[in-house]
Structure formats: C-alpha cells, structure tokens
Amino acid sequence: MAEIRVRMYRVGFGDCFLLTVPSDAGPQHVLIDCGVTPGTTHKGDIGTIKDAVAHMAKETGNKLALVIMTHRHMDHIIGFSRCADVFKGFKVDAVWMPYWESEYDENASKFQAELTALAMDVQQHLALSAGASETVDEMLGMLRNATGVDHEEMAVAAAAPAKKAGTGGGSNAASLALLKTGFGVKPEYYKKDDVPKLPPGLAAAGVQAEILGPPPPDALAFLKLTDLKKGVGQYLGSDDGGDASMFDPFGEQWHVDSSAFPPSAFREFAGGNKQLEAAVQDAQPGALLTAVKTLDSFLNNQSLVVLFTIDGKKLLFVGDAQAGNWEYWMYGGTPEKAPSIESLTPTGKTILGHLDFYKVGHHGSTNATPVTAVESMEGEDFASMCSTQEGAFGSKANQSEVPRDPLLAALETKCAVVRSDSIPVTIEGNAVPAADGAPKGLPERKVKGRFEVGPIYVDYLF
C-alpha cells in the first residue's frame, strides 16, 4: 500500500495540517485547521499562510475530501477568510466541526455568541483604556485569538468605524461563515462518542475515525478546566517533568479567589455592556486575567479530537484540547474529583498505548498534553509534530514559554518530535529562517516512517 502522509505547513503560531491517504481513486486529502496568530509578542505570524494555502491548492488540485475545524480560535481558522479567494475554488466533500459550533442547537449557539461578545467587550475596553503591561499584553493576545481582531486596529476602528478591523485580512467570523456555508456542504457537528460520517473517498480508502472530544453539553464544567487537578497537572514548572500547579506570574497582591470576579461573567454579560464595563473597571488585574484565561479555556476545550485509524495505523489529532477535554475521555472522573494515572479508562490506555502519530496539542503550550498522557504514550517508533513559533507567547525567563521545554523533552523520550519553526521557509518570493530557539534539523530518533522537508512544510510519510 502507498504511504500515508501528514504534512505540517509552517505558518507560524498556528495549525495547518494536510493528511493525505492513498486510495484506488487517487489520493484523498484532509485539511485540519488553517490559522495563525501574532501572539503576545507579535512574532507569531511569519507571513506565510497565503503561500501555504496556495501551495496546498496546487498540491490537492483544489479538492479536499474533508475539512476539519477543531475550534474557533484565530490560530486555527483565520486562514479560511484570509485566503477566501483560494478556498472558494475548492471542491470539498465534507466539513467537520465541534458540537459547540452547531447552529441547530440553540443553547450551543447562544453560548458561543456570549463568549464572543464578552471577548470583544473586554478586548475593546483594554485596547482603549489600559496602559501597556505584561499582564495586559497577555490578555490581549488571548482575546485577539478568540476574536480574530487585532486590538490596535480595534482601537482605530472604534474611533473611525468605517475602517475595517482585522490583522492581515480576514476575521474569525468570516472564517466561520465560509466553513459553514462557503463550501456548499452542510457541516457535521460532533462531540465525544458521536459516530462520524466519513465522505465516500475516505471510507473507500479504509479510513476509520473516532471522535474523542469535545465533551457534550451536559459536561459543560469540563470546558473550563485548564489544568488537571491535585498532582496530575501539565508540564509547567521544573525540568524534572513539571509540577502540578499552574505557573503564577503575579505577586501576592494579585492573589484572589473566584469571588473577586462576578460569577455571571460568562452568562450574563451579553448585551450588558454597562455592567461589564463596571466589572472590568473594578476588577483586579489578576481576577480579570483569570476570567480571560477561563474564556480561552472554554474555546480550547471545545476542540474536536479525532483518532484516525488507517491501515492499522493510529493518528491522534487533538487541536488545542486542554485538561477538561482530555480528562473527559481519558479518565473516569468528574471535574471536582482529581484523576490519577490509575484511573485511565480502557479506551484511554488503548489509544495512548498504541500511537503511530500525535499532533502535539496547543502548539506545545503549558496547558495541553497532560503529564499522564505523555507517561501513557507508547508506540513503535512513532512521531509527533508541533506547529509553533518560538517567542510568540511567554518567555523562558519565567518558565512560560511556548512550546514548553519540559513537555517537549518528555515527549522526546517517547517519540520523534518535529517543530514547524525548526524548518526554514524557502518558497519563491518568501524566505523565513528557522527560529533561533528551535532545534536545528530533523530529529535523529528512529521512526517507523521518514521525514521530508519541503519549501514551506515538513512531511511525515509512513
């Protein structure tokens, strides 16, 4: 049988993956996300996403068997509207989106609208009134990702509404519109345990798919979990594998409990700008940051998590799933009860114990790929790909860098890890060197298949 190919385009801090499966009718292509964000530092967008989409269009002959949108963050969807002129020429057989995007579920639609309204209101408030600080920059970076609108252009647009806001073209709203109506196919909306409808080309190629996330509507509490609790955690702290506590970037003066921010923050502010404005004005920076991070977690935990099985090979794509999404399918527990590695579900053990490919969650950030997930990962010479950009978020000085060094070091004990920012872009008319802090070249670790580097991508063929 011909090889399966996973192609990771180098777009900066964002995901753009092309999965190609051989079939008797010719190669079947699956696009998983297409986005980029400048990040907190404005270094995340390296200006190559239009080149990547143009290259992909030529590679696929403008035909995609399936488009998967994992979730609505800018670094996963902005490319669809920024490159709308190209995408409108594609023939797409099927579109998959997370359940939380369903326009046919009134509660899901209302929830998304309220999250977006809150993000826009807080972003505009900060853009117009807050002075520069590390805390404000962090919040604005997350809010930009949630809205697809740059806060600096938002401030200009507020003063002159006729000016269109947006960074580099496109917006999250326009991307969602294209995904939902622009391809001429009705999207399928999935949550854990739904049985997906594979388009005929993929089904004929023997592809199987299992939906592991996001959690369903009756498990809303899982969506706000950034970190697994009480001793499980993420790779956040020391180089010995990380500690279980979230990194704390603030001093004691900013330590607050949940009572410091209105409990109605996410459900009651839609259309209530005066109430929101008063709450924002009164909130301590630490409390406001907590609210923004919770909003960010809600969106990341909505990620569509898909396990593909192709010719017996297991490929796990997790989007930006954070702890709540992982915990829901990987453990038999509740958001209030701490999970442990001993409580991994049989499904979790089977999946993580037999991987052939893993798309590193959330660009290698501190709040994805739980410690116990890494500890449970096994496979015969399997590979991982991490689409990221050094220096876009956080810093090594305060142990908040993305990608997080201890996480990648732990993954490298299990598999070969390739970072997109380690690959220079050499496509005609656009040259971008590898990031200074990224490893040079491809990993030397043995893998089942092989890596190949192209002018704007790296392939894994197996």
C-alpha positions in Angstrom: 0.0 0.0 0.0 1.2 3.6 -0.7 2.3 5.7 2.2 0.1 7.9 4.4 1.4 11.4 4.6 1.0 14.1 7.3 2.1 17.5 6.1 2.7 20.3 8.6 2.8 23.7 6.9 4.9 26.3 8.5 2.6 29.3 9.0 4.0 30.5 12.4 2.0 30.1 15.6 -1.0 28.2 14.2 -2.1 24.9 12.8 -2.3 23.9 9.1 -2.1 20.2 8.6 -2.8 18.2 5.4 -3.4 14.5 5.8 -3.2 12.5 2.6 -4.4 9.0 2.3 -3.8 6.7 -0.7 -6.8 5.1 -2.4 -7.7 3.3 -5.6 -9.4 6.6 -6.8 -6.3 8.6 -6.1 -5.0 10.5 -3.0 -7.7 11.7 -0.6 -6.8 14.9 1.3 -7.9 16.0 4.7 -7.2 19.6 5.8 -7.1 20.0 9.6 -7.3 23.7 10.6 -5.8 26.7 8.8 -4.8 29.6 11.0 -2.2 31.7 12.6 -1.9 34.4 15.3 0.7 37.1 16.1 0.7 36.0 19.7 1.5 38.3 22.7 4.8 39.4 21.1 3.6 39.9 17.5 6.2 37.4 16.4 3.8 34.5 15.8 2.6 35.4 12.3 5.5 34.9 10.0 3.6 36.0 6.8 3.4 32.6 5.1 -0.2 31.4 5.4 -1.2 32.6 2.0 1.8 30.8 0.5 0.9 27.7 2.4 -2.7 27.8 1.1 -1.7 28.4 -2.5 0.8 25.5 -2.3 -1.9 23.3 -0.8 -4.4 24.2 -3.5 -1.9 23.2 -6.2 -0.9 20.0 -4.3 -4.5 18.9 -3.9 -5.9 20.1 -7.3 -8.3 22.2 -5.3 -10.0 19.0 -3.9 -10.4 18.1 -0.3 -12.3 15.0 0.9 -12.7 16.5 4.3 -12.1 19.8 6.2 -11.8 19.6 9.9 -12.1 22.8 12.1 -11.1 21.8 15.6 -12.2 25.0 17.2 -12.8 28.7 16.6 -9.6 30.3 17.7 -7.8 32.6 15.2 -4.7 30.4 15.1 -6.8 27.6 13.7 -9.3 29.3 11.4 -8.2 32.8 10.2 -6.6 31.3 7.0 -10.0 30.4 5.7 -11.1 34.0 5.4 -7.7 35.5 4.8 -7.4 33.1 1.8 -11.1 33.1 0.9 -10.4 33.8 -2.8 -8.5 30.5 -3.0 -10.8 28.4 -0.8 -13.9 29.4 -2.8 -12.3 27.5 -5.7 -12.1 24.2 -3.7 -14.4 21.2 -4.0 -15.0 19.9 -0.5 -16.9 16.7 0.2 -17.4 17.2 3.9 -16.8 19.6 6.8 -16.5 18.5 10.4 -16.8 21.0 13.3 -17.2 20.6 17.1 -20.7 20.2 18.5 -20.3 23.7 20.1 -20.5 25.3 16.7 -23.8 23.8 15.9 -26.3 26.4 14.6 -29.1 23.9 15.1 -28.6 23.7 18.9 -30.0 26.9 20.4 -28.0 26.5 23.6 -24.7 26.0 21.8 -25.3 29.0 19.6 -26.2 31.2 22.5 -23.2 30.1 24.5 -20.7 30.8 21.6 -22.3 34.2 21.0 -22.0 35.2 24.7 -18.3 34.1 24.8 -17.6 36.1 21.7 -19.5 39.1 23.0 -17.5 39.0 26.2 -14.2 38.6 24.4 -15.0 41.6 22.2 -16.1 43.8 25.0 -13.1 43.1 27.2 -10.7 43.4 24.3 -12.2 46.8 23.3 -12.0 48.0 26.9 -8.4 47.0 27.2 -7.4 48.4 23.8 -8.9 51.8 24.5 -8.1 52.4 28.2 -5.4 50.1 29.6 -1.7 51.0 29.7 0.9 48.6 28.4 2.0 45.9 30.8 2.9 42.3 30.7 -0.5 41.3 32.1 -2.4 43.4 29.6 -0.3 42.1 26.7 -1.1 38.5 27.8 -4.8 39.2 27.9 -4.9 41.0 24.6 -3.0 38.1 23.0 -5.6 35.6 24.1 -8.5 37.9 23.2 -7.1 38.5 19.8 -7.0 34.8 19.3 -10.6 34.5 20.4 -12.0 37.3 18.2 -9.7 37.3 15.2 -9.4 41.1 15.6 -6.3 43.0 16.5 -6.7 45.2 19.5 -4.7 48.1 17.9 -6.9 48.1 14.8 -9.9 47.7 17.1 -9.0 51.0 18.8 -8.7 52.7 15.4 -12.0 51.2 14.3 -13.7 52.4 17.4 -12.6 55.9 16.6 -13.4 55.5 12.9 -16.0 52.8 12.5 -15.8 52.9 8.7 -12.3 51.3 8.9 -12.4 47.5 8.8 -10.7 45.9 11.8 -8.6 42.8 11.4 -5.0 41.7 11.3 -3.6 40.8 7.9 -7.0 40.3 6.4 -9.9 38.0 7.4 -11.7 37.5 10.7 -12.9 34.7 12.8 -16.5 35.5 12.0 -15.8 35.5 8.2 -13.9 32.2 8.5 -16.7 30.6 10.4 -19.2 31.8 7.7 -17.0 30.3 4.9 -16.7 27.0 6.8 -20.4 26.7 7.5 -21.8 27.9 4.1 -19.0 28.7 1.7 -18.1 25.1 0.6 -21.6 24.2 -0.4 -21.8 21.3 2.1 -23.6 21.2 5.4 -21.1 20.7 8.2 -21.4 17.8 10.6 -21.1 18.8 14.3 -19.6 16.2 16.6 -19.0 15.6 20.3 -17.4 12.6 22.1 -18.8 9.2 21.1 -20.7 10.5 18.0 -20.2 8.3 15.0 -18.8 10.5 12.2 -20.0 10.3 8.6 -16.9 9.7 6.5 -17.0 11.1 3.0 -17.1 8.3 0.3 -13.5 8.8 -0.8 -12.1 8.3 2.7 -14.5 5.4 3.5 -13.4 3.6 0.3 -9.8 4.2 1.3 -10.4 2.2 4.5 -10.2 5.2 6.9 -11.9 4.9 10.3 -12.4 7.8 12.6 -13.3 8.0 16.3 -14.5 11.3 18.0 -12.9 11.6 21.4 -13.8 15.2 22.2 -15.2 17.7 22.9 -17.3 17.0 26.0 -21.1 17.1 25.4 -23.4 19.8 26.7 -24.2 18.1 29.9 -20.5 18.2 30.8 -20.1 22.0 30.5 -17.9 22.1 33.7 -15.1 20.2 31.8 -14.8 23.0 29.3 -13.3 25.5 31.8 -10.6 23.2 33.1 -7.2 24.4 32.1 -5.2 22.1 34.4 -5.8 18.6 35.7 -6.1 18.9 39.5 -4.2 17.7 42.5 -1.0 16.1 41.3 -1.6 15.4 37.6 -1.2 18.7 36.0 0.7 19.8 32.9 4.4 20.3 32.1 4.7 23.7 33.7 7.5 24.0 36.2 10.8 22.4 36.8 12.8 20.5 34.2 12.3 17.3 36.0 8.9 16.8 34.4 6.9 19.8 35.7 4.9 20.3 38.9 1.2 20.0 39.3 0.5 23.7 40.0 -0.3 26.4 37.4 2.6 28.8 36.8 1.8 32.0 38.8 3.1 35.1 37.1 1.8 37.6 39.7 2.8 38.5 43.2 0.7 38.1 46.3 -1.1 41.4 45.8 -2.9 39.8 42.8 -3.9 36.6 44.5 -7.7 36.3 44.6 -10.4 33.7 44.8 -13.4 33.3 42.5 -15.4 35.8 44.5 -13.2 38.6 43.1 -14.8 38.3 39.7 -18.6 38.2 39.0 -19.9 34.7 38.9 -22.1 35.8 36.0 -19.1 36.8 33.9 -19.8 34.3 31.1 -23.5 34.0 31.0 -25.0 37.4 31.8 -22.9 40.0 30.1 -24.1 39.5 26.5 -25.8 42.8 25.7 -25.0 44.2 29.1 -22.0 46.5 28.3 -22.5 48.9 31.2 -22.5 46.1 33.7 -19.4 44.6 32.0 -17.7 47.9 31.9 -18.2 48.4 35.6 -17.0 44.9 36.4 -13.9 45.4 34.2 -13.1 48.8 35.8 -13.4 47.3 39.3 -11.6 44.0 38.7 -8.0 43.5 39.9 -5.7 42.5 37.0 -5.3 39.0 38.4 -9.0 38.5 38.5 -9.6 39.8 35.0 -6.7 37.7 33.7 -8.4 34.6 35.4 -11.6 35.4 33.6 -9.9 35.8 30.2 -8.0 32.6 30.8 -11.3 30.8 31.6 -12.8 32.1 28.4 -9.7 30.9 26.5 -10.0 27.5 28.1 -13.7 27.3 27.1 -12.7 27.7 23.5 -9.7 25.4 23.6 -11.6 22.6 25.3 -14.2 22.7 22.6 -11.6 21.2 20.3 -12.7 18.4 18.1 -10.4 15.5 19.0 -10.2 12.8 16.3 -8.4 9.5 16.3 -7.9 8.2 12.7 -7.1 4.6 12.0 -5.7 4.0 8.6 -4.3 0.6 7.5 -3.9 -0.3 11.2 -2.0 2.9 12.0 -3.3 5.3 14.7 -3.1 9.0 14.2 -4.3 11.3 17.1 -5.2 15.0 16.3 -6.2 16.9 19.4 -6.5 20.5 18.3 -5.8 22.7 21.3 -7.6 20.5 23.8 -6.8 21.4 27.4 -7.2 19.4 30.5 -11.0 19.3 30.6 -11.3 17.8 27.1 -8.5 15.3 27.8 -10.0 14.4 31.2 -13.4 13.7 29.8 -12.3 11.0 27.5 -9.1 9.8 29.2 -10.3 9.4 32.8 -13.4 8.1 34.6 -13.9 11.1 36.9 -15.6 14.4 37.4 -14.3 18.0 37.3 -14.4 18.1 41.1 -12.6 14.9 41.7 -8.9 14.7 40.9 -8.0 12.0 38.4 -4.9 9.8 38.7 -3.0 7.7 36.2 -4.5 4.6 37.7 -8.0 5.8 36.6 -7.2 6.0 32.9 -10.1 4.5 31.1 -9.5 1.3 29.0 -10.1 3.5 25.9 -7.5 6.0 27.1 -5.0 3.2 27.7 -5.6 1.6 24.4 -5.3 4.8 22.4 -2.3 6.3 24.1 -0.6 2.9 24.3 -0.7 2.3 20.5 0.1 5.5 18.7 1.8 5.9 15.4 1.4 9.7 15.1 0.5 12.5 17.6 -0.3 16.1 16.7 1.1 18.0 19.8 -1.8 19.8 21.5 -1.9 23.6 21.7 1.4 24.2 20.0 3.3 22.6 22.8 1.9 25.0 25.4 1.8 24.5 29.2 -1.9 23.7 29.3 -2.2 20.8 26.9 -0.8 17.2 26.7 -1.2 16.2 30.4 1.7 14.6 32.2 -0.2 11.3 32.5 -0.9 11.3 28.8 2.8 11.5 28.0 3.6 8.9 30.6 1.0 6.6 29.0 2.1 7.1 25.4 3.7 4.2 23.7 4.1 3.0 20.2 6.7 1.5 17.9 8.9 4.4 16.8 6.1 6.9 16.5 6.3 10.5 15.5 4.9 13.8 16.8 4.5 17.2 15.1 4.3 20.5 16.9 3.2 23.5 14.9 4.5 26.5 16.8 6.7 29.6 16.6 9.4 30.4 19.2 8.9 33.6 21.1 5.2 34.2 20.2 3.9 33.6 23.7 5.6 33.6 27.2 9.3 33.5 28.0 11.8 31.1 29.3 12.8 33.6 31.9 9.6 32.9 33.8 9.0 29.4 32.6 6.0 30.2 30.5 7.5 29.8 27.0 5.5 28.1 24.2 6.5 25.5 23.3 7.4 24.4 26.8 10.8 22.8 27.0 10.0 20.2 29.7 7.0 19.0 27.8 8.9 18.5 24.5 11.8 16.9 26.4 9.3 14.4 27.9 7.7 13.7 24.5 11.2 13.2 23.0 11.7 10.2 25.4 8.6 8.6 23.8 8.8 9.6 20.1 10.5 11.8 17.5 9.2 15.4 17.8 9.4 17.8 14.9 8.7 21.5 15.4 7.5 23.6 12.5 9.7 26.5 13.5 12.8 24.4 13.0 12.1 24.3 9.3 13.2 27.3 7.1 10.7 28.6 4.5 12.3 28.8 1.1 9.3 29.2 -1.1 9.8 31.5 -4.0 9.2 35.1 -3.0 9.1 34.4 0.7 12.1 33.2 2.8 11.8 32.8 6.6 14.7 31.3 8.6 14.3 28.7 11.3 13.6 30.3 14.7 16.7 31.0 16.7 15.5 28.9 19.7 14.2 25.9 17.7 16.3 22.8 17.3 18.2 22.6 14.1 17.3 20.0 11.6 15.2 16.9 11.9 15.3 14.5 14.9 17.7 11.6 14.7 15.5 9.3 16.7 14.3 6.2 14.8 10.8 6.4 13.4 8.5 4.0 11.6 8.4 6.2 8.6 10.5 9.1 7.4 10.6 12.9 7.4 11.0 15.1 4.4 11.4 18.8 4.3 9.8 21.0 1.5 9.9 24.7 0.8 7.2 25.5 3.3 6.4 22.3 5.1 7.7 19.1 6.7 6.2 15.7 5.8 5.9 12.5 7.8 5.4 9.5 5.5 4.7 6.1 6.8 
